[in-house]
Every structure is written in structure tokens, then in C-alpha cells.
Amino acid sequence: SPHYGDIAQLIERCHGMAEVQGLSPCVSTINIMQIVINKLLTHYEKQGKGPTVLFLHGWGDTSKTFAPIIADLQKHYTCIALDLPGFGLTQQPGNTWGVEEYSEFVKAFLLKVDTKPEAVVGHSNGGTIAMFALSHKLITAKKLILIASAGIRNENNASKTAYKIVAKIGKQATKVFSKKTQEKLRKKLYSTAGSDIFVSPHLEETFKKVVGYDIQKDAITIEQSTLLVYAEDDTATPRRYGDKLTHAIKNSKLVVMSSGGHFVHQTNSQEVQRLIKDFIQ
């Protein structure tokens, strides 16, 4: 689109001016791309050179979440960050998707761009998708990096039940209001119940299907060497998830940071990118 073209031209101009003056480029060249995958207009960004690393973001997030660590990693690797369907600038699915459908989408994407990544980095739900895709051999890679990965579902039966009750009550109790008011009220109800669905209310049924899938049985079959990074103070995907996945994945190593929260790759970006670089090498 013209908007993306203007951004790309600005970056190229900035890069070129720096080279002419004998300076380091002020920003790396980012190729902002759009292609059609399974009838969905798909947005992704590609930068750097060297072996390819694929980045998969979490629920309600976008490819931009990885910008702090890609800033350095792109000096050594070709970094491809994808907006998954329904998030960022990629169209949402036409029907209800689960972890399997998202994994099949990633497979189709890699086939379309003719790329076999050296490593896959997944944050939160992106980690769940990466684990499913690799364990079912939908995609191939030598290394897997899981950052605050989700996918442990069987320990939250109480919260799941609470969510379902709130969802049912929310639908019934808000019927008398306008659609706009209904959405606001339901968002507040979901938030009170501790559910991430309010982040993407347009994907409510997909969210239910995704959070209903436990990845542990798939993780057992993962053959790739795996690095897991969690933060001690992460309440969304606590470090015990990392413990369970490390136990499940044969060739795996867990690094737990004392702080950093769920977005530890942003709060501790320098340390996380260093861990990834050392692990891939």
C-alpha cells in the first residue's frame, strides 16, 4: 500500500544518506511485505541477512513485539516476523481456528515464501503454535526458542469454568443494550474474569478453541534443541509452565529471569537477544 511504500522509502533514504556520509545506518532496512496465504491478506516484515529466524507472536499481539530483540539479531540473521491471522495487519480467519489451524497457516506461509528457518522463536501463544507445528512436522527447524510460552491448560479448570459462566452471563445480561454498549459491558466482564478475550473480541470463538488445547502431549515428541525463557514474576505464563515444558521436551534448557514479566523479551531485550544468538550459533 502507499503507506507502507512511504515508510520503506523513508528507511531506504535514511540508510543511503548514512552510507554516503560514512556513518552507520540509522536504522536497518525493513522489507514490509504483504502476500495472500490461504485467501488471507498476510502482513510480515523481513530484515537482516544470514540464516533465517521465524518469529511468532502471542494472542492479541503483533509482529512488532519482537522489534527490541530483532534490532540486534538482524545483524546476524534474516529475521521474519509474521502477523498471525486476526492480529496486526493480517486478515482474520473466516471461521473458528484453533492451534492446529494456526500451525497449518504457518506451514503455508513458509511454503509460499520458500523459506526453511534455522530457528523458530515463539512468544506466549506463538510458542504453542511453534511447538504444535514442529511436533507434527508441519514445519522444520534446527532450533526452537520459547519465550514465556503458553500451552499448559490442564491446571486451570476452575478459571476455565468461571470464564464460560461469565461468557454465558455476559451474552444474556447485555442483550437489552445496543451492540456498542453490549461490547463494552462484555469487555468489562471478561476483564474481571481475568480473560484475554477482551483483547480480541472479534475472535471470541477462536480464543475459546485455542485456550482449550493443551500442548504437553505434543511437546514430548519435539526433536529440536529448545531454549525456554521465562520470568519469575510472569503471572500470565508462570515459570512452572517452563518447568513442565522443559520436563516434556527432551533436549531443552530453561532460563528463568528474576524479573521481566510476560513480555520479558521487551523488558530484558539485550539479555534475551544474547541468549537467542548464543543458542542458535
Secondary structure, 3 states (H helix, E strand, C coil): CHHHHHHHHHHHHHHHHHHHCCCCCCCCCEEEEEEEECCEEEEEEEECCCCEEEEECCCCCCHHHHHHHHHHHCCCCEEEEECCCCCCCCCCCCCCCCHHHHHHHHHHHHHHCCCCCCEEEEECHHHHHHHHHHHCCCCCCCEEEEECCCCCCCCCHHHHHHHHHHHHHHHHHCCCCCHHHHHHHHHHHHHHCCCHHHHCHHHHHHHHHHHCCCCHHHHCCCCCEEEEEEECCCCCCCHHHHHHHHHHCCCEEEEEECCCCCCHHHHCHHHHHHHHHHHHC
